[in-house]
């Protein structure tokens, strides 16, 4: 299965992505998302690229 890729700009992103990714062309890319269009296997993988340290974020539901 091939995953679809989406480049997401963020203020803390980078314009110098590793060679395996498409060039940022001056954009501040903070995340590259890879997702499946297959309803049987819904999956989302994110690569984060930061120019600054980021805090760890947790978003538990009411039960957790």
C-alpha positions, 0 to 999 in steps of 0.5 A: 500500500502506498501512503499519500504525503502532505507537507504542512507548514508550521512557524517552527518548521524548517526549510532544509528537509532531509534529502529523502523528502521533497524540497521545501522551496523556502516554506517552513515545513514542520510536519510531513503526513503520510496517510492511507486512503484505505478505509480498512487500514486507517493510518496516519504517520507524521514526521516532525521537523523543528527549528526549535525545541517543542513541548511534549503534548498529551491529550487524554480523554475523560476516562484516561 
